[in-house]
Amino acid sequence: MVVSTDAEVRKASAVGARELKDPTSVEYAYQTVAWLKTCYESERISYERYLKALAEVEQDHIYERVPVGKPYGSMAALVRAELGVELEESKENKAKAVEYAEHEAEHEQPISGWGEVGKGRIRPDNVRSKGYGNAPSYI
C-alpha cells in the first residue's frame, strides 16, 4: 500500500502496537502524538503520566518528523497544533483537570438503592402522571 498524503500516513499509523514500530519512523511519531492527545484529554490519566508522554515526544524528537513534509520543528509548536494550547498551559490544564477529578471523586455521593428515598431517586411506589397514579384519591 502506497501512502502519499500526511492524512493517510496519520491514519495508517494507528494500526499495530506502537512498541513494535521503529522509534525513528513517522508511524511511530504519529502514534506517539495520538498517545499524547489521549493523555492530555483523559480524566483518568494522571499528571505524571502526561508529563511522561511529553518527555517521550521530546526525547524522540517527534516534532522533527510530523507532519510529513513540513515538521513542526519544536515541542511548543507540536503541542500548540495538536492540543490547541501552549506547552506550559497544557501542563497547567492537565494538573487542574486531575485535581478537579480527584476532588469530585472524594465528594461523590452514592445514589440510593432500589426502594430507598433521596439522593436523586424517586419513590418507586408513586407514579406522578396527571390523572393516574396510586394515590388514595385516584384508587
N, CA, C and O atoms as CSV, one atom per row, in Angstrom:
chain,resi,resn,atom,element,x,y,z
A,1,MET,N,N,0.837,-1.176,0.000
A,1,MET,CA,C,0.000,0.000,0.000
A,1,MET,C,C,0.885,1.244,0.000
A,1,MET,O,O,1.717,1.418,0.891
A,2,VAL,N,N,0.710,2.090,-0.978
A,2,VAL,CA,C,1.478,3.321,-1.067
A,2,VAL,C,C,0.676,4.430,-0.392
A,2,VAL,O,O,-0.459,4.717,-0.775
A,3,VAL,N,N,1.280,5.044,0.611
A,3,VAL,CA,C,0.630,6.119,1.347
A,3,VAL,C,C,1.303,7.419,0.929
A,3,VAL,O,O,2.524,7.557,0.994
A,4,SER,N,N,0.472,8.374,0.495
A,4,SER,CA,C,1.080,9.580,-0.039
A,4,SER,C,C,0.839,10.836,0.789
A,4,SER,O,O,1.765,11.624,0.980
A,5,THR,N,N,-0.345,11.039,1.271
A,5,THR,CA,C,-0.615,12.283,1.977
A,5,THR,C,C,-0.363,12.129,3.474
A,5,THR,O,O,-0.335,11.019,4.007
A,6,ASP,N,N,-0.181,13.260,4.131
A,6,ASP,CA,C,0.046,13.256,5.563
A,6,ASP,C,C,-1.139,12.636,6.295
A,6,ASP,O,O,-0.950,11.885,7.252
A,7,ALA,N,N,-2.347,12.941,5.859
A,7,ALA,CA,C,-3.547,12.386,6.490
A,7,ALA,C,C,-3.568,10.862,6.360
A,7,ALA,O,O,-3.967,10.167,7.294
A,8,GLU,N,N,-3.145,10.345,5.219
A,8,GLU,CA,C,-3.112,8.894,5.025
A,8,GLU,C,C,-2.072,8.252,5.931
A,8,GLU,O,O,-2.311,7.186,6.498
A,9,VAL,N,N,-0.919,8.896,6.066
A,9,VAL,CA,C,0.135,8.375,6.944
A,9,VAL,C,C,-0.357,8.378,8.387
A,9,VAL,O,O,-0.142,7.415,9.124
A,10,ARG,N,N,-1.012,9.455,8.786
A,10,ARG,CA,C,-1.544,9.560,10.148
A,10,ARG,C,C,-2.555,8.448,10.420
A,10,ARG,O,O,-2.524,7.816,11.476
A,11,LYS,N,N,-3.443,8.218,9.469
A,11,LYS,CA,C,-4.465,7.177,9.630
A,11,LYS,C,C,-3.827,5.784,9.663
A,11,LYS,O,O,-4.195,4.953,10.493
A,12,ALA,N,N,-2.885,5.534,8.774
A,12,ALA,CA,C,-2.229,4.223,8.711
A,12,ALA,C,C,-1.405,3.940,9.963
A,12,ALA,O,O,-1.227,2.780,10.337
A,13,SER,N,N,-0.906,4.975,10.607
A,13,SER,CA,C,-0.060,4.787,11.786
A,13,SER,C,C,-0.826,4.244,12.982
A,13,SER,O,O,-0.218,3.737,13.925
A,14,ALA,N,N,-2.153,4.343,12.957
A,14,ALA,CA,C,-2.963,3.864,14.078
A,14,ALA,C,C,-3.020,2.341,14.147
A,14,ALA,O,O,-3.441,1.782,15.160
A,15,VAL,N,N,-2.605,1.676,13.095
A,15,VAL,CA,C,-2.668,0.213,13.040
A,15,VAL,C,C,-1.415,-0.370,13.678
A,15,VAL,O,O,-0.298,0.028,13.351
A,16,GLY,N,N,-1.609,-1.314,14.589
A,16,GLY,CA,C,-0.486,-2.008,15.207
A,16,GLY,C,C,-0.003,-1.344,16.481
A,16,GLY,O,O,-0.308,-0.185,16.761
A,17,ALA,N,N,0.758,-2.108,17.241
A,17,ALA,CA,C,1.281,-1.628,18.515
A,17,ALA,C,C,2.439,-0.662,18.298
A,17,ALA,O,O,3.321,-0.909,17.475
A,18,ARG,N,N,2.426,0.427,19.035
A,18,ARG,CA,C,3.472,1.447,18.912
A,18,ARG,C,C,4.829,0.878,19.307
A,18,ARG,O,O,5.846,1.209,18.696
A,19,GLU,N,N,4.847,0.021,20.330
A,19,GLU,CA,C,6.100,-0.543,20.824
A,19,GLU,C,C,6.804,-1.423,19.793
A,19,GLU,O,O,8.008,-1.659,19.892
A,20,LEU,N,N,6.048,-1.910,18.797
A,20,LEU,CA,C,6.640,-2.774,17.773
A,20,LEU,C,C,7.130,-1.991,16.559
A,20,LEU,O,O,7.702,-2.569,15.635
A,21,LYS,N,N,6.908,-0.687,16.560
A,21,LYS,CA,C,7.322,0.143,15.424
A,21,LYS,C,C,8.709,0.726,15.657
A,21,LYS,O,O,9.154,0.869,16.796
A,22,ASP,N,N,9.374,1.055,14.576
A,22,ASP,CA,C,10.682,1.688,14.634
A,22,ASP,C,C,10.518,3.080,15.244
A,22,ASP,O,O,9.772,3.894,14.699
A,23,PRO,N,N,11.200,3.381,16.370
A,23,PRO,CA,C,11.050,4.682,17.020
A,23,PRO,C,C,11.456,5.876,16.153
A,23,PRO,O,O,11.159,7.020,16.494
A,24,THR,N,N,12.125,5.614,15.050
A,24,THR,CA,C,12.502,6.718,14.161
A,24,THR,C,C,11.520,6.892,12.995
A,24,THR,O,O,11.697,7.770,12.150
A,25,SER,N,N,10.488,6.050,12.961
A,25,SER,CA,C,9.540,6.113,11.847
A,25,SER,C,C,8.463,7.166,12.069
A,25,SER,O,O,8.198,7.578,13.198
A,26,VAL,N,N,7.853,7.591,10.978
A,26,VAL,CA,C,6.764,8.554,11.028
A,26,VAL,C,C,5.530,7.917,11.676
A,26,VAL,O,O,4.782,8.586,12.389
A,27,GLU,N,N,5.325,6.629,11.423
A,27,GLU,CA,C,4.189,5.931,12.020
A,27,GLU,C,C,4.283,5.929,13.540
A,27,GLU,O,O,3.289,6.152,14.231
A,28,TYR,N,N,5.488,5.677,14.058
A,28,TYR,CA,C,5.719,5.719,15.500
A,28,TYR,C,C,5.468,7.139,16.021
A,28,TYR,O,O,4.869,7.330,17.079
A,29,ALA,N,N,5.930,8.111,15.268
A,29,ALA,CA,C,5.758,9.515,15.678
A,29,ALA,C,C,4.285,9.878,15.781
A,29,ALA,O,O,3.863,10.488,16.763
A,30,TYR,N,N,3.501,9.509,14.775
A,30,TYR,CA,C,2.069,9.840,14.811
A,30,TYR,C,C,1.341,9.085,15.913
A,30,TYR,O,O,0.431,9.627,16.539
A,31,GLN,N,N,1.730,7.854,16.151
A,31,GLN,CA,C,1.083,7.101,17.216
A,31,GLN,C,C,1.447,7.702,18.582
A,31,GLN,O,O,0.632,7.689,19.505
A,32,THR,N,N,2.655,8.220,18.706
A,32,THR,CA,C,3.065,8.879,19.940
A,32,THR,C,C,2.282,10.178,20.136
A,32,THR,O,O,1.897,10.502,21.259
A,33,VAL,N,N,2.046,10.913,19.069
A,33,VAL,CA,C,1.232,12.130,19.148
A,33,VAL,C,C,-0.197,11.782,19.576
A,33,VAL,O,O,-0.797,12.493,20.383
A,34,ALA,N,N,-0.728,10.707,19.042
A,34,ALA,CA,C,-2.070,10.267,19.432
A,34,ALA,C,C,-2.097,9.895,20.918
A,34,ALA,O,O,-3.069,10.193,21.613
A,35,TRP,N,N,-1.049,9.254,21.401
A,35,TRP,CA,C,-0.949,8.892,22.810
A,35,TRP,C,C,-0.879,10.156,23.676
A,35,TRP,O,O,-1.501,10.221,24.737
A,36,LEU,N,N,-0.126,11.151,23.222
A,36,LEU,CA,C,-0.027,12.414,23.947
A,36,LEU,C,C,-1.401,13.073,24.068
A,36,LEU,O,O,-1.766,13.565,25.136
A,37,LYS,N,N,-2.155,13.083,22.982
A,37,LYS,CA,C,-3.510,13.655,22.998
A,37,LYS,C,C,-4.400,12.912,23.983
A,37,LYS,O,O,-5.148,13.527,24.743
A,38,THR,N,N,-4.316,11.599,23.967
A,38,THR,CA,C,-5.119,10.790,24.882
A,38,THR,C,C,-4.763,11.115,26.330
A,38,THR,O,O,-5.650,11.264,27.170
A,39,CYS,N,N,-3.476,11.223,26.620
A,39,CYS,CA,C,-3.029,11.545,27.977
A,39,CYS,C,C,-3.537,12.914,28.408
A,39,CYS,O,O,-3.914,13.098,29.565
A,40,TYR,N,N,-3.549,13.860,27.504
A,40,TYR,CA,C,-3.992,15.213,27.818
A,40,TYR,C,C,-5.496,15.277,28.039
A,40,TYR,O,O,-5.958,15.956,28.957
A,41,GLU,N,N,-6.262,14.581,27.213
A,41,GLU,CA,C,-7.717,14.696,27.236
A,41,GLU,C,C,-8.394,13.774,28.256
A,41,GLU,O,O,-9.520,14.045,28.673
A,42,SER,N,N,-7.736,12.712,28.654
A,42,SER,CA,C,-8.361,11.743,29.547
A,42,SER,C,C,-8.369,12.223,30.992
A,42,SER,O,O,-7.355,12.694,31.506
A,43,GLU,N,N,-9.525,12.098,31.642
A,43,GLU,CA,C,-9.634,12.451,33.051
A,43,GLU,C,C,-8.991,11.390,33.932
A,43,GLU,O,O,-8.649,11.666,35.082
A,44,ARG,N,N,-8.827,10.208,33.421
A,44,ARG,CA,C,-8.323,9.097,34.231
A,44,ARG,C,C,-6.797,8.987,34.214
A,44,ARG,O,O,-6.220,8.262,35.024
A,45,ILE,N,N,-6.157,9.688,33.314
A,45,ILE,CA,C,-4.703,9.594,33.226
A,45,ILE,C,C,-4.078,10.684,34.095
A,45,ILE,O,O,-4.474,11.848,34.029
A,46,SER,N,N,-3.114,10.300,34.893
A,46,SER,CA,C,-2.509,11.205,35.864
A,46,SER,C,C,-1.634,12.272,35.205
A,46,SER,O,O,-1.236,12.163,34.045
A,47,TYR,N,N,-1.362,13.287,35.985
A,47,TYR,CA,C,-0.484,14.375,35.552
A,47,TYR,C,C,0.914,13.838,35.252
A,47,TYR,O,O,1.532,14.229,34.261
A,48,GLU,N,N,1.408,12.946,36.103
A,48,GLU,CA,C,2.747,12.372,35.917
A,48,GLU,C,C,2.834,11.593,34.609
A,48,GLU,O,O,3.845,11.644,33.909
A,49,ARG,N,N,1.769,10.876,34.292
A,49,ARG,CA,C,1.764,10.099,33.045
A,49,ARG,C,C,1.749,11.022,31.837
A,49,ARG,O,O,2.368,10.722,30.816
A,50,TYR,N,N,1.042,12.148,31.947
A,50,TYR,CA,C,1.040,13.140,30.865
A,50,TYR,C,C,2.444,13.716,30.682
A,50,TYR,O,O,2.917,13.855,29.554
A,51,LEU,N,N,3.102,14.047,31.781
A,51,LEU,CA,C,4.468,14.565,31.689
A,51,LEU,C,C,5.411,13.533,31.079
A,51,LEU,O,O,6.337,13.880,30.346
A,52,LYS,N,N,5.167,12.268,31.387
A,52,LYS,CA,C,5.977,11.190,30.795
A,52,LYS,C,C,5.770,11.145,29.278
A,52,LYS,O,O,6.726,10.971,28.522
A,53,ALA,N,N,4.522,11.302,28.840
A,53,ALA,CA,C,4.234,11.307,27.398
A,53,ALA,C,C,4.914,12.505,26.728
A,53,ALA,O,O,5.472,12.374,25.639
A,54,LEU,N,N,4.866,13.665,27.377
A,54,LEU,CA,C,5.557,14.849,26.841
A,54,LEU,C,C,7.058,14.590,26.732
A,54,LEU,O,O,7.681,14.938,25.730
A,55,ALA,N,N,7.628,13.985,27.758
A,55,ALA,CA,C,9.062,13.688,27.758
A,55,ALA,C,C,9.429,12.724,26.636
A,55,ALA,O,O,10.494,12.843,26.030
A,56,GLU,N,N,8.545,11.774,26.366
A,56,GLU,CA,C,8.789,10.826,25.282
A,56,GLU,C,C,8.798,11.529,23.929
A,56,GLU,O,O,9.638,11.245,23.075
A,57,VAL,N,N,7.857,12.444,23.745
A,57,VAL,CA,C,7.808,13.216,22.497
A,57,VAL,C,C,9.089,14.021,22.342
A,57,VAL,O,O,9.656,14.087,21.252
A,58,GLU,N,N,9.547,14.633,23.428
A,58,GLU,CA,C,10.778,15.436,23.411
A,58,GLU,C,C,11.997,14.555,23.156
A,58,GLU,O,O,12.845,14.885,22.326
A,59,GLN,N,N,12.083,13.443,23.864
A,59,GLN,CA,C,13.227,12.532,23.762
A,59,GLN,C,C,13.385,11.973,22.347
A,59,GLN,O,O,14.495,11.877,21.824
A,60,ASP,N,N,12.262,11.610,21.742
A,60,ASP,CA,C,12.312,11.005,20.405
A,60,ASP,C,C,12.257,12.043,19.282
A,60,ASP,O,O,12.246,11.685,18.105
A,61,HIS,N,N,12.222,13.320,19.642
A,61,HIS,CA,C,12.178,14.417,18.655
A,61,HIS,C,C,11.051,14.202,17.636
A,61,HIS,O,O,11.250,14.345,16.429
A,62,ILE,N,N,9.883,13.859,18.142
A,62,ILE,CA,C,8.720,13.600,17.291
A,62,ILE,C,C,8.401,14.816,16.433
A,62,ILE,O,O,8.002,14.674,15.277
A,63,TYR,N,N,8.572,15.989,16.984
A,63,TYR,CA,C,8.257,17.239,16.277
A,63,TYR,C,C,9.126,17.472,15.047
A,63,TYR,O,O,8.839,18.364,14.248
A,64,GLU,N,N,10.175,16.689,14.888
A,64,GLU,CA,C,11.033,16.804,13.703
A,64,GLU,C,C,10.566,15.891,12.564
A,64,GLU,O,O,11.115,15.946,11.464
A,65,ARG,N,N,9.556,15.052,12.822
A,65,ARG,CA,C,9.080,14.109,11.806
A,65,ARG,C,C,7.652,14.329,11.353
A,65,ARG,O,O,7.255,13.850,10.291
A,66,VAL,N,N,6.875,15.051,12.151
A,66,VAL,CA,C,5.474,15.261,11.794
A,66,VAL,C,C,5.139,16.743,11.817
A,66,VAL,O,O,5.713,17.494,12.605
A,67,PRO,N,N,4.224,17.169,10.970
A,67,PRO,CA,C,3.613,16.468,9.846
A,67,PRO,C,C,4.632,16.158,8.742
A,67,PRO,O,O,5.656,16.826,8.597
A,68,VAL,N,N,4.310,15.141,7.991
A,68,VAL,CA,C,5.183,14.711,6.903
A,68,VAL,C,C,5.334,15.854,5.910
A,68,VAL,O,O,4.346,16.448,5.478
A,69,GLY,N,N,6.564,16.152,5.559
A,69,GLY,CA,C,6.840,17.193,4.575
A,69,GLY,C,C,7.025,18.585,5.162
A,69,GLY,O,O,7.694,19.426,4.563
A,70,LYS,N,N,6.438,18.836,6.329
A,70,LYS,CA,C,6.580,20.146,6.968
A,70,LYS,C,C,6.477,19.974,8.490
A,70,LYS,O,O,5.468,20.338,9.096
A,71,PRO,N,N,7.526,19.418,9.095
A,71,PRO,CA,C,7.501,19.135,10.531
A,71,PRO,C,C,7.327,20.398,11.379
A,71,PRO,O,O,7.666,21.504,10.960
A,72,TYR,N,N,6.790,20.195,12.581
A,72,TYR,CA,C,6.541,21.311,13.488
A,72,TYR,C,C,7.822,22.033,13.883
A,72,TYR,O,O,7.832,23.258,14.007
A,73,GLY,N,N,8.898,21.286,14.080
A,73,GLY,CA,C,10.185,21.902,14.376
A,73,GLY,C,C,10.471,22.134,15.847
A,73,GLY,O,O,11.635,22.265,16.226
A,74,SER,N,N,9.453,22.188,16.682
A,74,SER,CA,C,9.679,22.361,18.121
A,74,SER,C,C,8.551,21.700,18.903
A,74,SER,O,O,7.452,21.465,18.401
A,75,MET,N,N,8.877,21.418,20.140
A,75,MET,CA,C,7.886,20.810,21.031
A,75,MET,C,C,6.703,21.756,21.217
A,75,MET,O,O,5.549,21.329,21.188
A,76,ALA,N,N,6.992,23.029,21.405
A,76,ALA,CA,C,5.933,24.030,21.617
A,76,ALA,C,C,4.992,24.092,20.415
A,76,ALA,O,O,3.777,24.183,20.589
A,77,ALA,N,N,5.533,24.045,19.210
A,77,ALA,CA,C,4.704,24.105,18.005
A,77,ALA,C,C,3.842,22.853,17.870
A,77,ALA,O,O,2.682,22.938,17.467
A,78,LEU,N,N,4.400,21.701,18.202
A,78,LEU,CA,C,3.633,20.457,18.136
A,78,LEU,C,C,2.455,20.502,19.116
A,78,LEU,O,O,1.326,20.185,18.741
A,79,VAL,N,N,2.708,20.886,20.345
A,79,VAL,CA,C,1.647,20.942,21.353
A,79,VAL,C,C,0.582,21.958,20.947
A,79,VAL,O,O,-0.614,21.697,21.078
A,80,ARG,N,N,1.014,23.101,20.461
A,80,ARG,CA,C,0.067,24.141,20.023
A,80,ARG,C,C,-0.831,23.616,18.904
A,80,ARG,O,O,-2.042,23.832,18.923
A,81,ALA,N,N,-0.236,22.931,17.935
A,81,ALA,CA,C,-1.002,22.442,16.782
A,81,ALA,C,C,-1.878,21.236,17.127
A,81,ALA,O,O,-3.023,21.159,16.682
A,82,GLU,N,N,-1.358,20.309,17.903
A,82,GLU,CA,C,-2.068,19.062,18.172
A,82,GLU,C,C,-3.047,19.144,19.339
A,82,GLU,O,O,-4.098,18.504,19.311
A,83,LEU,N,N,-2.711,19.928,20.364
A,83,LEU,CA,C,-3.570,20.024,21.546
A,83,LEU,C,C,-4.353,21.334,21.599
A,83,LEU,O,O,-5.331,21.452,22.337
A,84,GLY,N,N,-3.916,22.313,20.812
A,84,GLY,CA,C,-4.631,23.580,20.762
A,84,GLY,C,C,-4.331,24.529,21.906
A,84,GLY,O,O,-5.066,25.492,22.118
A,85,VAL,N,N,-3.255,24.270,22.652
A,85,VAL,CA,C,-2.844,25.133,23.758
A,85,VAL,C,C,-1.320,25.274,23.739
A,85,VAL,O,O,-0.619,24.533,23.049
A,86,GLU,N,N,-0.831,26.237,24.507
A,86,GLU,CA,C,0.616,26.390,24.646
A,86,GLU,C,C,1.144,25.280,25.561
A,86,GLU,O,O,0.387,24.706,26.343
A,87,LEU,N,N,2.426,24.983,25.463
A,87,LEU,CA,C,3.035,23.880,26.207
A,87,LEU,C,C,2.823,24.018,27.713
A,87,LEU,O,O,2.330,23.086,28.349
A,88,GLU,N,N,3.180,25.152,28.291
A,88,GLU,CA,C,3.020,25.342,29.733
A,88,GLU,C,C,1.548,25.335,30.140
A,88,GLU,O,O,1.188,24.830,31.203
A,89,GLU,N,N,0.706,25.900,29.281
A,89,GLU,CA,C,-0.732,25.905,29.544
A,89,GLU,C,C,-1.272,24.475,29.573
A,89,GLU,O,O,-2.154,24.159,30.372
A,90,SER,N,N,-0.741,23.607,28.700
A,90,SER,CA,C,-1.194,22.217,28.677
A,90,SER,C,C,-0.870,21.529,29.994
A,90,SER,O,O,-1.672,20.742,30.496
A,91,LYS,N,N,0.291,21.816,30.555
A,91,LYS,CA,C,0.677,21.221,31.843
A,91,LYS,C,C,-0.233,21.735,32.955
A,91,LYS,O,O,-0.682,20.964,33.804
A,92,GLU,N,N,-0.501,23.030,32.946
A,92,GLU,CA,C,-1.383,23.624,33.960
A,92,GLU,C,C,-2.801,23.061,33.838
A,92,GLU,O,O,-3.424,22.708,34.839
A,93,ASN,N,N,-3.305,22.981,32.600
A,93,ASN,CA,C,-4.654,22.458,32.373
A,93,ASN,C,C,-4.774,21.020,32.857
A,93,ASN,O,O,-5.759,20.651,33.497
A,94,LYS,N,N,-3.766,20.213,32.547
A,94,LYS,CA,C,-3.800,18.803,32.949
A,94,LYS,C,C,-3.761,18.685,34.464
A,94,LYS,O,O,-4.497,17.883,35.039
A,95,ALA,N,N,-2.912,19.472,35.119
A,95,ALA,CA,C,-2.827,19.432,36.578
A,95,ALA,C,C,-4.164,19.822,37.201
A,95,ALA,O,O,-4.611,19.189,38.157
A,96,LYS,N,N,-4.800,20.854,36.667
A,96,LYS,CA,C,-6.104,21.298,37.182
A,96,LYS,C,C,-7.174,20.240,36.937
A,96,LYS,O,O,-8.005,19.985,37.809
A,97,ALA,N,N,-7.161,19.627,35.761
A,97,ALA,CA,C,-8.157,18.607,35.432
A,97,ALA,C,C,-8.030,17.402,36.361
A,97,ALA,O,O,-9.035,16.857,36.816
A,98,VAL,N,N,-6.811,16.992,36.637
A,98,VAL,CA,C,-6.583,15.858,37.532
A,98,VAL,C,C,-7.026,16.226,38.946
A,98,VAL,O,O,-7.675,15.431,39.626
A,99,GLU,N,N,-6.673,17.432,39.382
A,99,GLU,CA,C,-7.072,17.893,40.715
A,99,GLU,C,C,-8.595,17.940,40.837
A,99,GLU,O,O,-9.152,17.526,41.854
A,100,TYR,N,N,-9.256,18.439,39.813
A,100,TYR,CA,C,-10.717,18.518,39.824
A,100,TYR,C,C,-11.334,17.122,39.870
A,100,TYR,O,O,-12.270,16.884,40.633
A,101,ALA,N,N,-10.817,16.199,39.060
A,101,ALA,CA,C,-11.341,14.832,39.034
A,101,ALA,C,C,-11.163,14.151,40.391
A,101,ALA,O,O,-12.052,13.439,40.856
A,102,GLU,N,N,-10.015,14.373,41.019
A,102,GLU,CA,C,-9.778,13.798,42.342
A,102,GLU,C,C,-10.732,14.392,43.371
A,102,GLU,O,O,-11.266,13.676,44.218
A,103,HIS,N,N,-10.944,15.704,43.294
A,103,HIS,CA,C,-11.870,16.384,44.204
A,103,HIS,C,C,-13.285,15.838,44.035
A,103,HIS,O,O,-13.972,15.564,45.020
A,104,GLU,N,N,-13.715,15.682,42.795
A,104,GLU,CA,C,-15.054,15.152,42.516
A,104,GLU,C,C,-15.199,13.730,43.038
A,104,GLU,O,O,-16.242,13.367,43.582
A,105,ALA,N,N,-14.162,12.932,42.876
A,105,ALA,CA,C,-14.214,11.546,43.336
A,105,ALA,C,C,-14.321,11.478,44.860
A,105,ALA,O,O,-15.020,10.621,45.402
A,106,GLU,N,N,-13.626,12.380,45.544
A,106,GLU,CA,C,-13.676,12.405,47.003
A,106,GLU,C,C,-15.057,12.802,47.518
A,106,GLU,O,O,-15.498,12.310,48.557
A,107,HIS,N,N,-15.739,13.687,46.798
A,107,HIS,CA,C,-17.011,14.223,47.264
A,107,HIS,C,C,-18.230,13.591,46.580
A,107,HIS,O,O,-19.351,14.076,46.733
A,108,GLU,N,N,-18.014,12.550,45.855
A,108,GLU,CA,C,-19.108,11.883,45.156
A,108,GLU,C,C,-19.974,11.138,46.156
A,108,GLU,O,O,-19.471,10.383,46.988
A,109,GLN,N,N,-21.265,11.353,46.068
A,109,GLN,CA,C,-22.189,10.655,46.949
A,109,GLN,C,C,-22.873,9.546,46.163
A,109,GLN,O,O,-23.356,9.769,45.052
A,110,PRO,N,N,-22.911,8.364,46.738
A,110,PRO,CA,C,-23.565,7.267,46.012
A,110,PRO,C,C,-25.064,7.519,45.920
A,110,PRO,O,O,-25.668,8.090,46.828
A,111,ILE,N,N,-25.648,7.090,44.823
A,111,ILE,CA,C,-27.099,7.220,44.704
A,111,ILE,C,C,-27.743,6.144,45.553
A,111,ILE,O,O,-27.126,5.123,45.856
A,112,SER,N,N,-28.973,6.379,45.931
A,112,SER,CA,C,-29.659,5.434,46.800
A,112,SER,C,C,-29.976,4.142,46.054
A,112,SER,O,O,-30.022,4.106,44.825
A,113,GLY,N,N,-30.189,3.102,46.817
A,113,GLY,CA,C,-30.525,1.812,46.236
A,113,GLY,C,C,-31.993,1.742,45.861
A,113,GLY,O,O,-32.753,2.678,46.113
A,114,TRP,N,N,-32.387,0.641,45.264
A,114,TRP,CA,C,-33.769,0.464,44.828
A,114,TRP,C,C,-34.695,0.508,46.038
A,114,TRP,O,O,-34.495,-0.222,47.008
A,115,GLY,N,N,-35.706,1.365,45.975
A,115,GLY,CA,C,-36.672,1.482,47.049
A,115,GLY,C,C,-36.289,2.489,48.114
A,115,GLY,O,O,-37.117,2.830,48.959
A,116,GLU,N,N,-35.052,2.974,48.098
A,116,GLU,CA,C,-34.639,3.983,49.064
A,116,GLU,C,C,-35.057,5.361,48.560
A,116,GLU,O,O,-35.176,5.584,47.356
A,117,VAL,N,N,-35.277,6.271,49.488
A,117,VAL,CA,C,-35.709,7.619,49.147
A,117,VAL,C,C,-34.508,8.554,49.220
A,117,VAL,O,O,-33.640,8.411,50.081
A,118,GLY,N,N,-34.478,9.503,48.308
A,118,GLY,CA,C,-33.440,10.533,48.351
A,118,GLY,C,C,-32.290,10.250,47.417
A,118,GLY,O,O,-32.285,9.261,46.684
A,119,LYS,N,N,-31.317,11.135,47.458
A,119,LYS,CA,C,-30.084,11.025,46.672
A,119,LYS,C,C,-30.350,10.859,45.182
A,119,LYS,O,O,-29.657,10.105,44.498
A,120,GLY,N,N,-31.345,11.558,44.690
A,120,GLY,CA,C,-31.563,11.553,43.256
A,120,GLY,C,C,-32.538,10.533,42.736
A,120,GLY,O,O,-32.836,10.539,41.542
A,121,ARG,N,N,-33.052,9.652,43.578
A,121,ARG,CA,C,-34.007,8.647,43.126
A,121,ARG,C,C,-35.420,9.096,43.485
A,121,ARG,O,O,-35.623,9.783,44.486
A,122,ILE,N,N,-36.371,8.716,42.686
A,122,ILE,CA,C,-37.768,8.987,43.022
A,122,ILE,C,C,-38.336,7.759,43.714
A,122,ILE,O,O,-37.777,6.666,43.622
A,123,ARG,N,N,-39.430,7.945,44.395
A,123,ARG,CA,C,-40.075,6.812,45.065
A,123,ARG,C,C,-40.675,5.893,44.001
A,123,ARG,O,O,-41.432,6.358,43.150
A,124,PRO,N,N,-40.359,4.626,44.033
A,124,PRO,CA,C,-40.870,3.713,43.006
A,124,PRO,C,C,-42.357,3.417,43.156
A,124,PRO,O,O,-42.967,2.865,42.240
A,125,ASP,N,N,-42.954,3.775,44.297
A,125,ASP,CA,C,-44.358,3.440,44.519
A,125,ASP,C,C,-45.294,4.633,44.314
A,125,ASP,O,O,-46.454,4.584,44.724
A,126,ASN,N,N,-44.805,5.695,43.687
A,126,ASN,CA,C,-45.650,6.867,43.485
A,126,ASN,C,C,-45.504,7.353,42.047
A,126,ASN,O,O,-44.543,8.046,41.716
A,127,VAL,N,N,-46.443,6.993,41.211
A,127,VAL,CA,C,-46.431,7.406,39.817
A,127,VAL,C,C,-46.962,8.832,39.754
A,127,VAL,O,O,-48.020,9.104,40.320
A,128,ARG,N,N,-46.275,9.744,39.095
A,128,ARG,CA,C,-46.630,11.152,39.139
A,128,ARG,C,C,-47.182,11.675,37.818
A,128,ARG,O,O,-46.834,12.782,37.407
A,129,SER,N,N,-47.991,10.944,37.177
A,129,SER,CA,C,-48.599,11.400,35.935
A,129,SER,C,C,-49.976,11.975,36.230
A,129,SER,O,O,-50.663,11.514,37.141
A,130,LYS,N,N,-50.372,12.966,35.474
A,130,LYS,CA,C,-51.660,13.628,35.687
A,130,LYS,C,C,-52.800,12.639,35.414
A,130,LYS,O,O,-52.870,12.023,34.351
A,131,GLY,N,N,-53.686,12.509,36.402
A,131,GLY,CA,C,-54.838,11.657,36.224
A,131,GLY,C,C,-54.593,10.192,36.514
A,131,GLY,O,O,-55.521,9.386,36.455
A,132,TYR,N,N,-53.377,9.840,36.821
A,132,TYR,CA,C,-53.051,8.452,37.092
A,132,TYR,C,C,-52.262,8.378,38.389
A,132,TYR,O,O,-51.971,9.405,39.001
A,133,GLY,N,N,-51.930,7.213,38.792
A,133,GLY,CA,C,-51.078,7.057,39.964
A,133,GLY,C,C,-51.622,6.049,40.929
A,133,GLY,O,O,-52.522,5.273,40.607
A,134,ASN,N,N,-51.055,6.068,42.142
A,134,ASN,CA,C,-51.522,5.135,43.153
A,134,ASN,C,C,-51.898,5.866,44.429
A,134,ASN,O,O,-51.914,5.269,45.506
A,135,ALA,N,N,-52.198,7.144,44.321
A,135,ALA,CA,C,-52.655,7.922,45.477
A,135,ALA,C,C,-54.055,7.444,45.855
A,135,ALA,O,O,-54.830,7.016,45.000
A,136,PRO,N,N,-54.364,7.522,47.144
A,136,PRO,CA,C,-55.686,7.067,47.592
A,136,PRO,C,C,-56.839,7.753,46.861
A,136,PRO,O,O,-57.872,7.128,46.623
A,137,SER,N,N,-56.680,9.019,46.504
A,137,SER,CA,C,-57.765,9.735,45.806
A,137,SER,C,C,-58.013,9.155,44.417
A,137,SER,O,O,-59.141,9.219,43.929
A,138,TYR,N,N,-57.028,8.609,43.785
A,138,TYR,CA,C,-57.205,8.031,42.453
A,138,TYR,C,C,-57.781,6.618,42.543
A,138,TYR,O,O,-58.670,6.229,41.786
A,139,ILE,N,N,-57.239,5.874,43.494
A,139,ILE,CA,C,-57.642,4.472,43.630
A,139,ILE,C,C,-59.075,4.422,44.080
A,139,ILE,O,O,-59.628,3.337,44.261
